[in-house]
Amino acid sequence: MGRDKLKMVEITYFLVPFLIISIGFSILTALTVKNRIDEQYRQLEETTLEIANSYSHSLTHTSKAYEIITELLDEKIMIASQAIMLIENKDNNEVLDSISKTFNVDEIHLYSNEGVITNSTDEEIIGWQAPEGHPVHDFMMSDQTMLVEDVRPDTENGLYYKFGYVKDETGGFVQLGILAENIQDFIGAFEITKLLSDISNRGDVKHVFFVDTKYEILASSLPNYTGSTIDVKDIREEMDGNESDVHRDEINGSSFFRISVPIFVEKEKIGSLLIHWPTDKVDAKITQMLRYATTVSLIVISITGGILYYAYRKNKSNIKIAYYDELTGLRNSKYLTEYLYQVLRNPYRRSKAVLLLNFVNFKTLNITYGFLYGDEVLKQIAVKVRTLLDSDDLFFRFDGDRFILVLEDYADQQELRAFADKLMHIFEDPIIVGTERQYVAVQIAIVEIKDRHTSTDKILQDATLTLSHIKDSSTDQVAFFNEDMEKRLLRQDKIVKVLREVIEGKDTESFYLEFQPKLDLMKDKIIGFEALARLRIENLGQVAPDEFIALAEEKLLIYDVGNHILLRACDFLKRLQDEGFHETSVAVNISGIQLLREDFVENLQQKLFSSEKVKKPLEFEVTETVLLDHFSQINETLEAIKKMDIAISLDDFGTGYSSFSRLAELHIDTIKIDRFFIDKISHTAEKDLIISDVISMAHKIGLSVVAEGVEDERQKAYLQKYGCDIIQGYLLSKPLPEESAINFLRRYESDLQQ
């Protein structure tokens, strides 16, 4: 077992955590400070990128704005020029003034074919003649009939205009001018020098330079540097890249962050933006962070040391609280878990086994006598078990009314069984609590620790699983774990999971129905089918209905499974009707849990399967056993179902609540004689059979009779002789898949017609 935990409290166990926490926190603090410093640099770079992007966008917008304005002016001049040429009295100055206002142009001049102004909105320049080399003269001498110039200064007044020309048939021409000074002012606002000036005016920026791709400084916040070329190799390499770069630099004894950001216009690199940021603010923040982090670290480490020292002082009492049961003084489940963990880690461990003791009637004692009384019983249980032990080292209170013993160095299972029998024997005598003599019933699950046990949880899981296999009614209340128990549990878990997926609609393949035909003996006609649930699971194969239905009931899934079966059966019933078999019924087994649900009938009325088209040929089958404890309640439900025109059969008649005195009270239409009685027909003398009497009595109280499990002609002949209404079984057909069932029905009717 090793040393007792109360004797294992040493100062080392606190110094080591203190050092680990101190070192760990110091490292964490250093990493945090480093991250904060890196964050300062990232913020600096992000701000620079924002400035550079704004700068790049400004250049792009300037270019686009210039193009758009130029296109609009060109279009305006051309339209106005062409319109003027169409006016007959355009050689009148007053008319020209009117046209100027109409088309919102600033100047209109009419030229003769010699290039002399004959009419104009500005009378002072009438008579002016364009000299050679002048743009007007060049147009007059050219073969062009129409021209729009770029914005240029007027040769006479120096103002910027956008001029356009159109010739007439005689060689004369008209000149229109739109004043463009406002355009030049707009574009000038985005010149490089002005942009850099705006950037340098920020309070947190020291110097700004714009450098082209040939390393020439085109613009600078320091005029002395404009026009010079950068020769420093490192700076050139930074600007050659297409990504931003940050370096610390020294200029004239001052420390700066030098940030280089490439500038793109229309995805083409036009240069780089160099920005110098003073480091004093960032350095001050970093220094402040370092001081703060150092202070916090010292405070945290001091507090941690104080807490650990206090924990050391209190640890002995805490160990007792943590690892020992306060009521019985035994080691608790936490102690057990750690002990078993050490056992599993030891490759040279001796044979060990876990005995789980469960006191099955302890909850009843608590309810009957109170919890304080129950606590006294638990103390006496611990005292009784201690009489068989040399020490308490391997005795644990596991949980509530469960205790665990760990036995070691045993020879075989017979020795374990012998010890378990001793435990059972000591509880044959009553426990004395006050004046009360109290008997307690114990169950013992035994698990031998093997190589297959890789964790403590697995050992305790196997013990609990073994306990669940002990039946309360069994005479033997001791059980050994075996792997079949686990396999059975895993199989059941797999089945339940698949059933849940079926209910949720996630699995549409595993669960299906088969349909066994029923034959009307008098009419020799297939009058319906019984829907039978089937489950096929990967790696498990076909699962018997008795198995998965029992699990569905145990796990409270039977209501949803039953409704799923009902829906599937009604889908088949609709298909029968679509195929023309309107009178063919489908019988569905309904569980007692469904019938006991208050909302079952209401759900029937709301669901699609209760429609007028479907419910008439629908039939519910109820087993006799569901009537034992809830006859009145279920009978009321059956009455409500019958009012919906759904037929009701009593299944497995003769094996459960077989009372003809109550049959007349039941709201049913049919009884189904269990195959147990049908099998007897084949090997019992006819005079000794009671089936004919059952058929006769059922008919007298107005019930029809179905015989299930009919497998040979002798059985059929007997049933036909004594007036049985309907048979089903392998003589007629085994249960069939949906498509096969419909084909069977078609063939049978076809054979009758022939």
PAZA-99738 format. One line per 4 residues: for each residue x negated, y, z negated of C-alpha. Coordinates in nm, 2 decimals, always signed. Layout:
<atoms>
X Y Z; ...
</atoms>
This chain:
<atoms>
+0.00 +0.00 +0.00; -0.29 +0.23 -0.06; -0.32 +0.51 -0.32; +0.00 +0.66 -0.47
+0.09 +0.99 -0.30; +0.10 +1.16 -0.64; -0.27 +1.07 -0.68; -0.37 +1.19 -0.34
-0.34 +1.56 -0.39; -0.69 +1.71 -0.33; -0.82 +2.07 -0.27; -0.96 +1.95 +0.06
-0.61 +1.91 +0.20; -0.56 +2.28 +0.15; -0.90 +2.42 +0.24; -0.89 +2.25 +0.58
-0.55 +2.39 +0.68; -0.67 +2.73 +0.55; -0.97 +2.73 +0.77; -0.77 +2.60 +1.07
-0.51 +2.87 +1.03; -0.77 +3.14 +0.98; -0.97 +3.04 +1.29; -0.66 +2.98 +1.49
-0.51 +3.31 +1.40; -0.83 +3.49 +1.47; -0.85 +3.33 +1.82; -0.48 +3.41 +1.88
-0.54 +3.78 +1.77; -0.84 +3.80 +2.00; -0.65 +3.66 +2.29; -0.36 +3.90 +2.22
-0.59 +4.20 +2.21; -0.75 +4.09 +2.53; -0.41 +4.05 +2.70; -0.32 +4.40 +2.58
-0.64 +4.54 +2.72; -0.58 +4.36 +3.05; -0.23 +4.51 +3.04; -0.37 +4.86 +3.02
-0.58 +4.79 +3.33; -0.28 +4.64 +3.51; -0.07 +4.95 +3.43; -0.35 +5.17 +3.56
-0.37 +4.97 +3.88; +0.01 +4.96 +3.92; +0.03 +5.34 +3.88; -0.24 +5.39 +4.15
-0.06 +5.15 +4.38; +0.26 +5.35 +4.34; +0.08 +5.67 +4.43; -0.08 +5.50 +4.73
+0.25 +5.35 +4.85; +0.41 +5.69 +4.82; +0.13 +5.84 +5.02; +0.16 +5.57 +5.29
+0.53 +5.62 +5.31; +0.49 +5.99 +5.34; +0.27 +5.95 +5.64; +0.50 +5.70 +5.80
+0.81 +5.92 +5.74; +0.63 +6.23 +5.88; +0.55 +6.04 +6.20; +0.90 +5.91 +6.23
+1.06 +6.24 +6.15; +0.85 +6.42 +6.41; +0.95 +6.16 +6.68; +1.32 +6.19 +6.60
+1.31 +6.57 +6.60; +1.12 +6.57 +6.93; +1.37 +6.34 +7.09; +1.67 +6.55 +6.98
+1.51 +6.87 +7.11; +1.43 +6.71 +7.44; +1.78 +6.59 +7.48; +1.93 +6.93 +7.38
+1.70 +7.12 +7.62; +1.78 +6.89 +7.92; +2.15 +6.91 +7.87; +2.15 +7.29 +7.83
+1.92 +7.34 +8.13; +2.14 +7.13 +8.36; +2.46 +7.31 +8.23; +2.31 +7.65 +8.31
+2.22 +7.55 +8.67; +2.59 +7.47 +8.73; +2.71 +7.82 +8.62; +2.77 +8.06 +8.92
+2.71 +8.40 +8.75; +2.41 +8.29 +8.55; +2.21 +8.59 +8.69; +2.40 +8.81 +8.45
+2.21 +8.89 +8.12; +2.53 +8.90 +7.92; +2.63 +8.56 +8.05; +2.29 +8.43 +7.95
+2.34 +8.56 +7.60; +2.67 +8.38 +7.58; +2.52 +8.06 +7.71; +2.24 +8.09 +7.45
+2.49 +8.11 +7.17; +2.70 +7.83 +7.31; +2.41 +7.59 +7.34; +2.23 +7.72 +7.03
+1.90 +7.79 +7.21; +1.67 +8.08 +7.13; +1.56 +8.20 +7.48; +1.68 +8.16 +7.84
+1.48 +8.30 +8.14; +1.56 +8.28 +8.51; +1.26 +8.27 +8.75; +1.25 +8.35 +9.12
+1.06 +8.11 +9.35; +0.75 +8.34 +9.31; +0.76 +8.28 +8.93; +0.89 +8.62 +8.83
+1.15 +8.65 +8.55; +1.47 +8.80 +8.71; +1.71 +8.76 +8.42; +1.65 +8.68 +8.05
+1.81 +8.70 +7.71; +1.51 +8.92 +7.62; +1.54 +9.22 +7.86; +1.19 +9.34 +7.77
+1.02 +9.06 +7.96; +1.22 +9.09 +8.28; +0.97 +9.12 +8.56; +0.70 +8.92 +8.39
+0.52 +8.68 +8.62; +0.34 +8.36 +8.52; -0.03 +8.37 +8.60; -0.22 +8.08 +8.73
-0.30 +7.82 +8.47; +0.00 +7.91 +8.27; +0.24 +7.62 +8.19; +0.52 +7.80 +8.37
+0.30 +7.85 +8.68; +0.19 +7.48 +8.67; +0.56 +7.37 +8.67; +0.65 +7.61 +8.95
+0.37 +7.47 +9.17; +0.45 +7.10 +9.08; +0.69 +6.87 +9.26; +0.88 +6.82 +8.94
+1.24 +6.94 +8.93; +1.28 +6.90 +8.55; +1.03 +6.91 +8.26; +1.03 +6.93 +7.88
+0.71 +7.04 +7.71; +0.58 +6.95 +7.37; +0.60 +7.21 +7.10; +0.35 +7.49 +7.18
+0.29 +7.85 +7.08; +0.43 +8.11 +7.32; +0.16 +8.29 +7.51; +0.32 +8.63 +7.45
+0.43 +8.63 +7.09; +0.25 +8.32 +6.94; +0.56 +8.16 +6.80; +0.61 +7.79 +6.84
+0.87 +7.68 +7.10; +0.99 +7.37 +7.26; +1.03 +7.47 +7.63; +1.22 +7.30 +7.91
+1.25 +7.38 +8.29; +1.50 +7.29 +8.57; +1.46 +7.40 +8.94; +1.74 +7.49 +9.18
+1.77 +7.44 +9.55; +1.60 +7.77 +9.65; +1.29 +7.70 +9.44; +1.39 +7.92 +9.16
+1.41 +7.77 +8.81; +1.54 +7.82 +8.46; +1.34 +7.81 +8.14; +1.50 +7.74 +7.80
+1.31 +7.78 +7.47; +1.40 +7.66 +7.12; +1.21 +7.81 +6.83; +1.02 +7.53 +6.65
+0.84 +7.71 +6.36; +1.06 +7.53 +6.11; +0.95 +7.19 +6.25; +0.59 +7.28 +6.21
+0.64 +7.38 +5.85; +0.82 +7.05 +5.77; +0.54 +6.84 +5.92; +0.27 +7.05 +5.76
+0.42 +6.97 +5.42; +0.29 +6.61 +5.46; -0.06 +6.69 +5.57; -0.34 +6.49 +5.40
-0.48 +6.79 +5.22; -0.15 +6.88 +5.06; -0.08 +6.53 +4.96; -0.41 +6.49 +4.79
-0.36 +6.83 +4.61; -0.02 +6.70 +4.48; -0.19 +6.38 +4.35; -0.48 +6.56 +4.18
-0.23 +6.80 +4.01; -0.12 +6.50 +3.79; -0.24 +6.54 +3.44; -0.39 +6.19 +3.42
-0.59 +6.19 +3.75; -0.94 +6.35 +3.77; -1.04 +6.33 +4.14; -0.88 +6.20 +4.46
-1.04 +6.13 +4.80; -0.90 +6.00 +5.13; -1.16 +5.81 +5.33; -1.11 +5.68 +5.68
-1.22 +5.34 +5.81; -1.56 +5.49 +5.91; -1.63 +5.59 +5.54; -1.58 +5.96 +5.62
-1.41 +6.17 +5.35; -1.13 +6.34 +5.54; -0.97 +6.51 +5.24; -1.07 +6.55 +4.88
-0.95 +6.73 +4.57; -1.32 +6.84 +4.55; -1.37 +7.06 +4.87; -1.75 +7.01 +4.86
-1.71 +6.64 +4.94; -1.48 +6.69 +5.25; -1.65 +6.59 +5.57; -1.92 +6.39 +5.40
-1.98 +6.01 +5.45; -1.99 +5.75 +5.17; -2.32 +5.56 +5.18; -2.29 +5.35 +4.86
-2.28 +4.99 +4.96; -2.06 +4.87 +4.68; -1.80 +5.13 +4.74; -1.80 +5.05 +5.11
-1.74 +4.68 +5.04; -1.45 +4.77 +4.82; -1.29 +4.98 +5.09; -1.35 +4.71 +5.36
-1.10 +4.49 +5.18; -0.72 +4.50 +5.22; -0.65 +4.48 +4.84; -0.68 +4.73 +4.56
-0.99 +4.72 +4.34; -1.08 +4.87 +4.00; -1.43 +4.94 +3.87; -1.57 +5.15 +3.59
-1.80 +5.43 +3.71; -2.02 +5.71 +3.57; -2.01 +6.05 +3.74; -2.22 +6.34 +3.59
-2.23 +6.16 +3.25; -1.85 +6.11 +3.24; -1.69 +5.77 +3.24; -1.41 +5.70 +3.50
-1.21 +5.41 +3.64; -1.27 +5.41 +4.02; -0.97 +5.26 +4.20; -0.97 +5.19 +4.57
-0.64 +5.13 +4.74; -0.60 +5.06 +5.12; -0.35 +5.28 +5.31; -0.14 +5.13 +5.59
+0.08 +5.30 +5.84; +0.29 +5.08 +6.06; +0.09 +4.78 +5.93; -0.23 +4.94 +6.05
-0.50 +5.04 +5.81; -0.59 +5.41 +5.84; -0.82 +5.44 +5.55; -0.85 +5.41 +5.17
-0.75 +5.62 +4.88; -1.01 +5.66 +4.60; -0.88 +5.78 +4.27; -1.09 +5.86 +3.96
-0.91 +5.82 +3.63; -1.07 +5.94 +3.30; -1.13 +5.64 +3.06; -1.09 +5.84 +2.74
-0.72 +5.77 +2.70; -0.75 +5.40 +2.78; -1.06 +5.37 +2.55; -0.87 +5.54 +2.27
-0.58 +5.29 +2.31; -0.81 +4.99 +2.31; -0.99 +5.12 +2.00; -0.66 +5.16 +1.82
-0.55 +4.81 +1.92; -0.87 +4.66 +1.79; -0.84 +4.84 +1.45; -0.48 +4.73 +1.42
-0.55 +4.37 +1.51; -0.84 +4.35 +1.26; -0.62 +4.49 +0.99; -0.33 +4.25 +1.06
-0.57 +3.96 +1.08; -0.71 +4.03 +0.73; -0.37 +4.08 +0.58; -0.23 +3.75 +0.74
-0.54 +3.55 +0.64; -0.52 +3.69 +0.28; -0.15 +3.61 +0.25; -0.20 +3.26 +0.40
-0.48 +3.19 +0.15; -0.26 +3.30 -0.14; +0.03 +3.08 -0.02; -0.19 +2.77 +0.03
-0.34 +2.82 -0.32; +0.00 +2.85 -0.47; +0.11 +2.54 -0.27; -0.19 +2.35 -0.41
-0.08 +2.44 -0.76; +0.27 +2.32 -0.70; +0.20 +2.03 -0.47; +0.21 +1.75 -0.72
+0.57 +1.83 -0.82; +0.66 +1.88 -0.45; +0.52 +1.55 -0.35; +0.75 +1.38 -0.60
+1.05 +1.57 -0.46; +0.95 +1.49 -0.10; +0.86 +1.12 -0.13; +1.06 +0.99 -0.43
+1.43 +0.93 -0.48; +1.54 +1.15 -0.77; +1.82 +0.91 -0.87; +1.64 +0.57 -0.88
+1.28 +0.68 -0.90; +1.20 +0.46 -0.60; +1.00 +0.57 -0.30; +1.23 +0.72 -0.04
+1.28 +0.68 +0.34; +1.02 +0.94 +0.42; +0.76 +0.75 +0.22; +0.88 +0.43 +0.39
+0.83 +0.58 +0.74; +0.48 +0.69 +0.66; +0.39 +0.36 +0.51; +0.52 +0.16 +0.81
+0.33 +0.40 +1.04; +0.01 +0.31 +0.85; +0.10 -0.06 +0.88; +0.14 -0.04 +1.26
-0.19 +0.15 +1.30; -0.38 -0.13 +1.12; -0.49 -0.39 +1.38; -0.59 -0.64 +1.11
-0.26 -0.62 +0.92; -0.13 -0.93 +0.74; +0.21 -1.07 +0.80; +0.48 -0.83 +0.69
+0.86 -0.83 +0.70; +1.12 -0.57 +0.62; +1.44 -0.67 +0.43; +1.73 -0.42 +0.46
+1.98 -0.45 +0.18; +2.33 -0.31 +0.24; +2.59 -0.30 -0.03; +2.92 -0.33 +0.16
+3.17 -0.24 -0.10; +2.98 +0.06 -0.24; +3.20 +0.32 -0.06; +3.51 +0.17 -0.22
+3.34 +0.21 -0.57; +3.28 +0.58 -0.50; +3.64 +0.63 -0.39; +3.78 +0.44 -0.68
+3.56 +0.55 -0.97; +3.39 +0.86 -0.85; +3.04 +0.95 -0.73; +2.88 +0.97 -1.08
+3.00 +0.61 -1.14; +2.85 +0.51 -0.80; +2.52 +0.67 -0.89; +2.51 +0.45 -1.21
+2.57 +0.15 -1.00; +2.28 +0.24 -0.77; +2.05 +0.27 -1.07; +2.16 -0.08 -1.19
+2.10 -0.22 -0.84; +1.74 -0.09 -0.84; +1.69 -0.24 -1.19; +1.82 -0.58 -1.08
+1.59 -0.59 -0.77; +1.29 -0.49 -0.98; +1.33 -0.81 -1.18; +1.20 -1.00 -0.87
+0.91 -0.77 -0.80; +0.56 -0.74 -0.95; +0.56 -0.36 -0.88; +0.77 -0.09 -0.71
+0.50 -0.04 -0.44; +0.71 -0.21 -0.17; +1.06 -0.12 -0.28; +1.23 +0.18 -0.12
+1.57 +0.35 -0.13; +1.64 +0.39 +0.24; +1.97 +0.57 +0.26; +2.28 +0.59 +0.05
+2.37 +0.24 -0.06; +2.09 +0.08 +0.14; +1.75 -0.03 +0.01; +1.44 -0.18 +0.18
+1.19 -0.43 +0.06; +0.86 -0.49 +0.24; +0.73 -0.84 +0.19; +0.37 -0.94 +0.29
+0.16 -1.25 +0.31; +0.45 -1.48 +0.35; +0.41 -1.82 +0.51; +0.71 -1.84 +0.74
+1.08 -1.76 +0.78; +1.17 -2.02 +0.52; +0.99 -1.83 +0.25; +1.16 -1.51 +0.36
+1.50 -1.69 +0.35; +1.42 -1.82 +0.00; +1.35 -1.47 -0.13; +1.66 -1.34 +0.03
+1.86 -1.61 -0.14; +1.71 -1.50 -0.47; +1.83 -1.15 -0.40; +2.18 -1.28 -0.32
+2.18 -1.48 -0.64; +2.10 -1.20 -0.88; +2.41 -1.01 -0.75; +2.64 -1.30 -0.82
+2.65 -1.17 -1.18; +2.83 -0.84 -1.23; +2.67 -0.50 -1.29; +2.76 -0.35 -1.63
+2.84 +0.03 -1.61; +2.97 +0.15 -1.95; +3.25 -0.09 -2.03; +3.31 -0.19 -1.67
+3.19 -0.51 -1.51; +3.14 -0.45 -1.14; +3.06 -0.70 -0.87; +2.87 -0.58 -0.56
+2.85 -0.76 -0.23; +2.51 -0.75 -0.05; +2.41 -0.81 +0.31; +2.04 -0.87 +0.40
+1.89 -0.81 +0.74; +1.53 -0.94 +0.79; +1.29 -0.81 +1.05; +0.94 -0.96 +1.09
+0.69 -0.69 +1.20; +0.54 -0.81 +1.53; +0.32 -0.67 +1.81; +0.64 -0.57 +1.99
+0.70 -0.30 +1.72; +0.52 +0.01 +1.84; +0.69 +0.26 +1.61; +0.84 +0.28 +1.27
+1.17 +0.38 +1.42; +1.18 +0.06 +1.62; +1.14 -0.15 +1.30; +1.42 +0.03 +1.13
+1.63 +0.02 +1.45; +1.60 -0.36 +1.46; +1.69 -0.39 +1.10; +2.00 -0.18 +1.14
+2.09 -0.38 +1.46; +2.06 -0.71 +1.27; +2.28 -0.58 +0.99; +2.55 -0.49 +1.25
+2.56 -0.86 +1.35; +2.65 -0.98 +1.01; +3.03 -1.02 +0.99; +3.19 -0.92 +0.66
+3.40 -1.24 +0.67; +3.10 -1.47 +0.72; +2.99 -1.70 +0.44; +2.62 -1.63 +0.53
+2.53 -1.27 +0.46; +2.17 -1.30 +0.56; +2.05 -1.26 +0.92; +1.71 -1.26 +1.09
+1.64 -1.03 +1.39; +1.61 -1.19 +1.73; +1.55 -1.04 +2.07; +1.89 -1.16 +2.20
+2.05 -0.90 +1.96; +1.86 -0.62 +2.13; +1.93 -0.75 +2.48; +2.30 -0.77 +2.39
+2.29 -0.41 +2.26; +2.11 -0.28 +2.57; +2.36 -0.47 +2.79; +2.66 -0.31 +2.60
+2.50 +0.03 +2.62; +2.46 +0.00 +3.00; +2.82 -0.11 +3.04; +2.95 +0.18 +2.83
+2.74 +0.43 +3.03; +2.87 +0.30 +3.36; +3.23 +0.32 +3.23; +3.18 +0.68 +3.12
+3.04 +0.76 +3.47; +3.34 +0.59 +3.63; +3.58 +0.80 +3.41; +3.39 +1.12 +3.50
+3.40 +1.04 +3.87; +3.02 +1.01 +3.90; +3.03 +0.64 +3.98; +3.27 +0.53 +4.25
+3.11 +0.19 +4.33; +3.07 -0.01 +4.02; +3.44 -0.02 +3.91; +3.70 -0.15 +4.14
+4.03 -0.35 +4.15; +4.12 -0.68 +4.29; +4.48 -0.79 +4.35; +4.63 -1.13 +4.29
+4.96 -1.20 +4.49; +5.28 -1.31 +4.32; +5.52 -1.55 +4.49; +5.90 -1.54 +4.45
+5.98 -1.92 +4.43; +6.35 -1.88 +4.53; +6.28 -1.66 +4.84; +5.93 -1.80 +4.92
+5.81 -1.45 +4.96; +5.52 -1.24 +4.83; +5.70 -0.98 +4.61; +5.39 -0.81 +4.46
+5.04 -0.81 +4.32; +4.88 -0.79 +3.98; +4.60 -0.53 +3.97; +4.29 -0.67 +3.80
+4.00 -0.45 +3.69; +3.65 -0.56 +3.80; +3.31 -0.42 +3.71; +2.98 -0.49 +3.89
+2.66 -0.32 +3.76; +2.32 -0.32 +3.91; +2.08 -0.56 +3.73; +2.37 -0.70 +3.53
+2.59 -0.84 +3.81; +2.95 -0.91 +3.76; +3.08 -0.81 +3.41; +3.38 -1.01 +3.28
+3.69 -0.81 +3.21; +3.72 -0.94 +2.86; +3.37 -0.80 +2.79; +3.40 -0.45 +2.93
+3.76 -0.40 +2.82; +3.67 -0.49 +2.46; +3.38 -0.24 +2.48; +3.61 +0.02 +2.62
+3.84 -0.03 +2.32; +3.55 -0.03 +2.07; +3.41 +0.30 +2.21; +3.75 +0.46 +2.24
+3.73 +0.47 +2.62; +4.02 +0.24 +2.69; +4.28 +0.52 +2.74; +4.07 +0.69 +3.01
+3.98 +0.35 +3.17; +4.34 +0.25 +3.17; +4.45 +0.57 +3.34; +4.17 +0.52 +3.59
+4.30 +0.17 +3.67; +4.65 +0.30 +3.70; +4.55 +0.56 +3.95; +4.36 +0.31 +4.16
+4.65 +0.07 +4.15; +4.89 +0.35 +4.26; +4.65 +0.43 +4.55; +4.69 +0.07 +4.66
+5.07 +0.09 +4.62; +5.08 +0.40 +4.84; +4.88 +0.22 +5.11; +5.12 -0.08 +5.09
+5.41 +0.16 +5.15; +5.22 +0.33 +5.44; +5.17 -0.02 +5.59; +5.55 -0.08 +5.57
+5.57 -0.30 +5.26; +5.81 -0.08 +5.07; +5.94 -0.34 +4.83; +5.61 -0.49 +4.73
+5.53 -0.42 +4.37; +5.20 -0.37 +4.19; +5.16 -0.47 +3.83; +4.91 -0.29 +3.60
+4.80 -0.39 +3.25; +4.86 -0.12 +2.99; +4.67 -0.12 +2.66; +4.83 -0.07 +2.33
+4.62 +0.24 +2.28; +4.77 +0.40 +2.59; +5.12 +0.32 +2.46; +5.05 +0.46 +2.12
+4.93 +0.79 +2.27; +5.21 +1.05 +2.23; +5.12 +1.22 +2.56; +5.11 +0.90 +2.76
+5.47 +0.93 +2.89; +5.43 +1.30 +2.95; +5.11 +1.23 +3.15; +5.30 +0.97 +3.35
+5.56 +1.22 +3.45; +5.30 +1.48 +3.56; +5.06 +1.25 +3.75; +5.10 +1.17 +4.11
+5.16 +0.80 +4.04; +5.50 +0.88 +3.88; +5.64 +1.02 +4.20; +5.97 +0.88 +4.33
+5.80 +0.71 +4.61; +5.56 +0.52 +4.39; +5.72 +0.45 +4.06; +6.00 +0.22 +4.17
+5.78 -0.07 +4.28; +5.54 +0.00 +3.99; +5.52 -0.25 +3.70; +5.35 -0.23 +3.36
+5.22 -0.54 +3.18; +5.20 -0.53 +2.80; +5.04 -0.81 +2.59; +5.23 -0.95 +2.29
+4.96 -0.87 +2.05; +5.01 -0.49 +2.08; +5.36 -0.53 +1.93; +5.24 -0.68 +1.60
+5.17 -0.36 +1.41; +5.36 -0.09 +1.60; +5.68 -0.27 +1.73; +5.92 +0.02 +1.69
+5.69 +0.30 +1.82; +5.58 +0.10 +2.13; +5.94 -0.02 +2.20; +6.05 +0.35 +2.21
+5.77 +0.42 +2.45; +5.87 +0.13 +2.67; +6.23 +0.26 +2.67; +6.11 +0.60 +2.80
+5.90 +0.42 +3.07; +6.20 +0.21 +3.18; +6.40 +0.53 +3.22; +6.14 +0.63 +3.48
+6.24 +0.32 +3.68; +5.90 +0.15 +3.61; +5.94 -0.23 +3.54; +5.78 -0.38 +3.23
+5.65 -0.73 +3.18; +5.54 -0.90 +2.85; +5.21 -1.06 +2.93; +5.06 -1.38 +2.78
+5.39 -1.48 +2.63; +5.37 -1.76 +2.38; +5.02 -1.68 +2.24; +5.11 -1.39 +2.01
+5.43 -1.24 +1.89; +5.65 -1.51 +2.03; +5.99 -1.44 +1.88; +6.31 -1.46 +2.10
+6.49 -1.28 +1.82; +6.29 -0.97 +1.90; +6.27 -1.02 +2.28; +6.63 -0.91 +2.32
+6.54 -0.58 +2.14; +6.24 -0.52 +2.36; +6.28 -0.28 +2.66; +6.12 -0.52 +2.91
+6.23 -0.69 +3.24; +6.00 -0.99 +3.26; +5.80 -1.23 +3.05; +5.48 -1.39 +3.18
+5.42 -1.74 +3.04; +5.05 -1.78 +2.95; +4.84 -2.01 +3.15; +4.77 -2.22 +2.84
+5.12 -2.36 +2.87; +5.10 -2.39 +3.25; +4.79 -2.60 +3.23; +4.97 -2.86 +3.02
+5.21 -2.94 +3.31; +4.93 -3.12 +3.49; +4.85 -3.37 +3.21; +5.16 -3.38 +2.98
+5.48 -3.58 +3.02; +5.77 -3.36 +3.15; +5.98 -3.45 +2.85; +5.72 -3.31 +2.61
+5.70 -2.97 +2.78; +5.88 -2.67 +2.64; +5.83 -2.44 +2.94; +6.17 -2.53 +3.08
+6.33 -2.42 +2.75; +6.14 -2.09 +2.75; +6.26 -2.02 +3.11; +6.62 -2.10 +3.02
+6.62 -1.88 +2.71; +6.45 -1.59 +2.89; +6.72 -1.61 +3.16; +7.00 -1.61 +2.90
+6.88 -1.28 +2.76; +6.85 -1.13 +3.11; +6.47 -1.16 +3.16; +6.29 -1.29 +3.47
+6.00 -1.53 +3.42; +5.65 -1.52 +3.58; +5.41 -1.82 +3.54; +5.05 -1.72 +3.56
+4.75 -1.95 +3.63; +4.94 -2.19 +3.86; +4.67 -2.40 +4.03; +4.82 -2.72 +4.17
+5.14 -2.84 +4.35; +5.26 -3.04 +4.04; +5.28 -2.72 +3.84; +5.46 -2.54 +4.12
+5.71 -2.82 +4.16; +5.79 -2.82 +3.79; +5.83 -2.45 +3.77; +6.05 -2.45 +4.08
+6.26 -2.73 +3.94; +6.34 -2.54 +3.62; +6.41 -2.21 +3.78; +6.09 -2.01 +3.72
+6.13 -1.69 +3.92; +5.77 -1.60 +4.01; +5.43 -1.77 +4.01; +5.08 -1.65 +4.05
+4.75 -1.83 +4.04; +4.47 -1.99 +4.25; +4.73 -2.23 +4.41; +4.86 -1.92 +4.59
+4.54 -1.71 +4.61; +4.25 -1.59 +4.39; +4.24 -1.21 +4.32; +4.15 -1.03 +4.65
+3.99 -0.70 +4.74; +4.23 -0.44 +4.87; +4.18 -0.51 +5.24; +4.20 -0.88 +5.20
+4.51 -0.85 +4.99; +4.69 -0.66 +5.27; +4.57 -0.91 +5.53; +4.70 -1.19 +5.31
+5.04 -1.02 +5.28; +5.05 -0.98 +5.66; +4.96 -1.34 +5.73; +5.21 -1.48 +5.48
+5.50 -1.28 +5.63; +5.39 -1.37 +5.98; +5.39 -1.74 +5.88; +5.74 -1.71 +5.74
+5.87 -1.55 +6.06; +5.73 -1.84 +6.26
</atoms>
